[in-house]
Each structure stands twice: as structure tokens, then as C-alpha cells.
Amino acid sequence: MALKNFYEDIVSLDQMEGFRSFEDISINEYIRTTINVKNLETKAIENCYVYKYVDDNDKNFNSHAIYIHHGDWKKYMNSL
């Protein structure tokens, strides 16, 4: 996915994901971080932003979370 204006677009993405602060993650639903991923077209390793759920902020997480063994949320939702 290419962003047209990174600084404007990242603010919208942060809001959508409930990311508010690097310093105080207790107010975040997700934390924005980077990971290395393999570009399947070019085979290059690229550093990409991802949003990771802050399960420590969700007291019900362990009793309501669903483990998706293949890791594909969209595939899981389409299978319901």
C-alpha cells in the first residue's frame, strides 16, 4: 500500500487503530511499531509499520480472544 502523503495518512491510520502515544501505551488500543517483512514480488526485505494490539490494556482479552492459527483474520471472518 502506498501512502500519498505519509504524515497526513499516518495520523488517520493512528486514529483508526486507537494509537495515541509512544510514551504511554496504557492509553492505546494498538501500538505502532516496525517489523521486517519480505516483499513477495521483489523478494526484498522491507521495514514496515504494523499495529500490534495492546492486550495488557484489555482486562477481558484472555477470556474473549480467539486464536487464529493461520493468522489470516480476513480468511477467518469469511469462514464464519
Sequence and secondary structure as in RCSB ss.txt:
>XXXX:A:sequence
MALKNFYEDIVSLDQMEGFRSFEDISINEYIRTTINVKNLETKAIENCYVYKYVDDNDKNFNSHAIYIHHGDWKK
YMNSL
>XXXX:A:secstr
   SSHHHHHHHHHHHHT   SS GGG SEEEEEEEEE TTT  EEEEEEEEE GGG TTHHHH    TT  HHH
HHHH 
